Amino acid sequence: MIKNVLVFGAGSAGLMAALALKRMLPQLDVDVVRSPDIGVIGVGESTTPQFSAFLFEYLGISRKRFYALAKPTWKTGIHFLWGPRENFEYPFEVQLDAQYGDLSRVNGYYCEEEFDSVNLNTALMAQGKAFAAGPDGLPQIAGFGALHLFNPYLVKALETIAIERGIRFTDAKITAVNVGDEGVRSLVLMDGRQMTADLYIDASGFKSELLGKALQTPFVSYGDSLFCDRAIVGSWDRTNEFIYPYTVAETMDAGWCWQIDHEHSVNRGYVYSSRFLTDDEARAEFLRKNPKATPWEHAIKFRSGRLSHSWVKNVIGIGNACGFVEPLEATALMVTASQIQTMCTMLAHAQLQPSPAMIGLFNQIFSESWDHIRDFLAVHYRFNTRLQNPFWTTCCNETGVSSVQPLIDFYTENGPSGLCRHLLNSTFGGKTQFGIEGFLTMLVGMKVPYTNRAPILPNELAVFRERCNANREIAKRGLSVAEALKWVKHPGWTWNGDPK
Ligand SMILES: Cc1cc2nc3c(=O)[nH]c(=O)nc-3n(C[C@H](O)[C@H](O)[C@H](O)COP(=O)(O)OP(=O)(O)OC[C@H]3O[C@@H](n4cnc5c(N)ncnc54)[C@H](O)[C@@H]3O)c2cc1C
């Protein structure tokens, strides 16, 4: 029976795991060991609504407290500068696979030329607004929403709350790992001390000290689908720039660049392929397009892929230690949260004695999750025709889309019919993070052509455009990020559902 758990690493993944174990399985002793000299990766700033639900619901962190500690801004979706359109919006809710009762087809068919303001959320994005205004002028903040988070603030906030909740930290570098039949036997600290536990959480980031190095778990590369393997990150202090309520994903010469707006700074990162661009060339392009940015000294190197198993014997990998796909859709913290919730549920169901079948199921779920994200991202690259240059031509010709090929074939024949959801469901057992909506938004957004085209009736198109206009009018009266921040910082502001 597992009685104590040792979390190796205190980046966002290790801290999230420690907080969840302590809250969901309070009978466990939870220790964290981390090296302040090595520090944390320092990127991981754009999130999805699932991550906020994990913080505020699953971990029970008060939003008032979290906002004071981590100073987040809001992310209503992704603003793509991608494909032949000037731009398009990817929100966190259904827009294209929905249908107005008086129209004959789903929304996707009416978005051939104009593709914006299909619902209130995308209308708000198009107007640069974070929230609609209520009758009292207050921001209408529904649900938890997704956040932009400055990674060092997020890590500090989680650490502060972990200490308050009685989680013990040891600051030390692990220099060796003893292994045995049970998996990991002990961790050896730089001063020679050893730490042991019944269960080890490998949250050591890309180093993957336990699962990867000590237990030699094979790596499954996504290099056939995702060619980017480097990032140059830089930021500048905000002066009078507008705070965008979304992450921007901008096509670049050999990859793409994010823009993430924090309250007091603007963060940009160029994700590129070292096969097509040297670090110096990437830095030059990054600076040409972002002259105010101060880039980090070194490019971050990464590989997209996952370990073949994320739970091996007495070690569970969480976060970058067991898998990572490049950050275009900002999926890492979402998957991390999902891994941790599944782990805690499984440990609880197994009464802290997990069986091989339970461990096998964990591995299956997260192998499929990562593979699915790879396929979704691959579609972004396969059909982005914005630039014709060696990188993008290679992406359009060679990006492997593996298990979503049937869905693409259906789309290129029939267009944005949501019926292709059945192809997606059969592939992924009905459990996908993005759902058919994500695929439709990217395929319509990138104007991927299809053959069976029935003309859109002009009167139907007029009705549809009228609805979009109505969304636009409501959105214009909405609140920008800066305006909404003023409200939530007001001492009298209360968050619905916050623990007292
Ligand atoms: C370019 C890029 C952009 C990204 N953008 C996003 C994004 O927008 N959204 C998102 O969700 N994710 C993003 N990610 C992923 C992001 O890095 C993770 O979500 C995240 O921050 C989790 O990191 P981690 O805790 O796994 O690792 P880390 O932050 O690297 O933490 C590792 C921990 O292990 C400790 N450690 C390592 N070795 C030792 C040792 N020998 N002894 C003791 N301690 C040790 C370190 O000190 C540290 O505490 C991005 C990643 C990259 C590369």
PDBQT file of the ligand as one rigid body, heavy atoms in Angstrom, charges set to zero:
ROOT
HETATM    1  C1  LIG A 601       8.629  26.822 -25.966  1.00  0.00    +0.000 C 
HETATM    2  C2  LIG A 601       7.622  26.273 -24.999  1.00  0.00    +0.000 A 
HETATM    3  C3  LIG A 601       6.416  26.925 -24.821  1.00  0.00    +0.000 A 
HETATM    4  C4  LIG A 601       5.454  26.386 -23.956  1.00  0.00    +0.000 A 
HETATM    5  N1  LIG A 601       4.255  27.013 -23.839  1.00  0.00    +0.000 NA
HETATM    6  C5  LIG A 601       3.289  26.450 -23.103  1.00  0.00    +0.000 A 
HETATM    7  C6  LIG A 601       2.008  27.036 -23.005  1.00  0.00    +0.000 A 
HETATM    8  O1  LIG A 601       1.742  28.089 -23.567  1.00  0.00    +0.000 OA
HETATM    9  N2  LIG A 601       1.067  26.410 -22.255  1.00  0.00    +0.000 N 
HETATM   10  C7  LIG A 601       1.331  25.258 -21.598  1.00  0.00    +0.000 A 
HETATM   11  O2  LIG A 601       0.422  24.709 -20.970  1.00  0.00    +0.000 OA
HETATM   12  N3  LIG A 601       2.556  24.715 -21.631  1.00  0.00    +0.000 NA
HETATM   13  C8  LIG A 601       3.523  25.258 -22.369  1.00  0.00    +0.000 A 
HETATM   14  N4  LIG A 601       4.756  24.689 -22.413  1.00  0.00    +0.000 N 
HETATM   15  C9  LIG A 601       5.034  23.532 -21.570  1.00  0.00    +0.000 C 
HETATM   16  C10 LIG A 601       5.520  24.003 -20.193  1.00  0.00    +0.000 C 
HETATM   17  O3  LIG A 601       6.902  23.964 -20.183  1.00  0.00    +0.000 OA
HETATM   18  C11 LIG A 601       4.901  23.149 -19.114  1.00  0.00    +0.000 C 
HETATM   19  O4  LIG A 601       3.516  23.282 -19.122  1.00  0.00    +0.000 OA
HETATM   20  C12 LIG A 601       5.278  23.488 -17.721  1.00  0.00    +0.000 C 
HETATM   21  O5  LIG A 601       5.593  24.691 -17.359  1.00  0.00    +0.000 OA
HETATM   22  C13 LIG A 601       5.626  22.309 -16.889  1.00  0.00    +0.000 C 
HETATM   23  O6  LIG A 601       6.933  22.195 -16.645  1.00  0.00    +0.000 OA
HETATM   24  P1  LIG A 601       7.429  21.025 -15.724  1.00  0.00    +0.000 P 
HETATM   25  O7  LIG A 601       7.004  21.268 -14.319  1.00  0.00    +0.000 OA
HETATM   26  O8  LIG A 601       7.111  19.722 -16.339  1.00  0.00    +0.000 OA
HETATM   27  O9  LIG A 601       9.004  21.226 -15.850  1.00  0.00    +0.000 OA
HETATM   28  P2  LIG A 601       9.986  22.340 -15.263  1.00  0.00    +0.000 P 
HETATM   29  O10 LIG A 601       9.374  23.669 -15.106  1.00  0.00    +0.000 OA
HETATM   30  O11 LIG A 601      11.215  22.247 -16.103  1.00  0.00    +0.000 OA
HETATM   31  O12 LIG A 601      10.315  21.806 -13.799  1.00  0.00    +0.000 OA
HETATM   32  C14 LIG A 601      11.269  20.780 -13.559  1.00  0.00    +0.000 C 
HETATM   33  C15 LIG A 601      11.583  20.700 -12.079  1.00  0.00    +0.000 C 
HETATM   34  O13 LIG A 601      12.479  19.622 -11.846  1.00  0.00    +0.000 OA
HETATM   35  C16 LIG A 601      13.583  20.065 -11.071  1.00  0.00    +0.000 C 
HETATM   36  N5  LIG A 601      14.758  19.265 -11.375  1.00  0.00    +0.000 N 
HETATM   37  C17 LIG A 601      15.186  18.842 -12.598  1.00  0.00    +0.000 A 
HETATM   38  N6  LIG A 601      16.316  18.119 -12.449  1.00  0.00    +0.000 NA
HETATM   39  C18 LIG A 601      16.592  18.054 -11.126  1.00  0.00    +0.000 A 
HETATM   40  C19 LIG A 601      17.605  17.444 -10.341  1.00  0.00    +0.000 A 
HETATM   41  N7  LIG A 601      18.602  16.736 -10.877  1.00  0.00    +0.000 N 
HETATM   42  N8  LIG A 601      17.545  17.583  -8.996  1.00  0.00    +0.000 NA
HETATM   43  C20 LIG A 601      16.546  18.286  -8.413  1.00  0.00    +0.000 A 
HETATM   44  N9  LIG A 601      15.564  18.894  -9.096  1.00  0.00    +0.000 NA
HETATM   45  C21 LIG A 601      15.587  18.782 -10.431  1.00  0.00    +0.000 A 
HETATM   46  C22 LIG A 601      13.740  21.535 -11.475  1.00  0.00    +0.000 C 
HETATM   47  O14 LIG A 601      14.486  22.254 -10.526  1.00  0.00    +0.000 OA
HETATM   48  C23 LIG A 601      12.282  21.953 -11.539  1.00  0.00    +0.000 C 
HETATM   49  O15 LIG A 601      11.808  22.244 -10.251  1.00  0.00    +0.000 OA
HETATM   50  C24 LIG A 601       5.741  25.205 -23.236  1.00  0.00    +0.000 A 
HETATM   51  C25 LIG A 601       6.978  24.579 -23.387  1.00  0.00    +0.000 A 
HETATM   52  C26 LIG A 601       7.906  25.096 -24.269  1.00  0.00    +0.000 A 
HETATM   53  C27 LIG A 601       9.221  24.392 -24.428  1.00  0.00    +0.000 C 
ENDROOT
TORSDOF 0
